[in-house]
Amino acid sequence: LIQEARKKKGMTQQELADKIGTNKAYISRVENDIKDVRLSTLRKIVEIGLGGELELAVKL
């Protein structure tokens, strides 16, 4: 989902990484499900990096 959103915004991995203060390799690992991401980091990627809003839902 992150990769799709990033591409829709016309951003490179490097541009996204720069916006959130990390490196391109980290973004690549997150996008390819190689790296588990903390909720706080996911929020930073979505809200600061991509200008979106992170919404979570729990269904039981």
C-alpha angles and dihedrals in degrees: 000000000000093000092049092049092046092052092048087056090051092239130144122224088251093054091050091047091051092051093055098035101250136101134270093247091060092051090049092052092049093048092049095047091244094118126050109226127213117236091243091054092047089052090051092050094048101039105031101025101038102022093236136121124252114223124183128193132188118201121189 
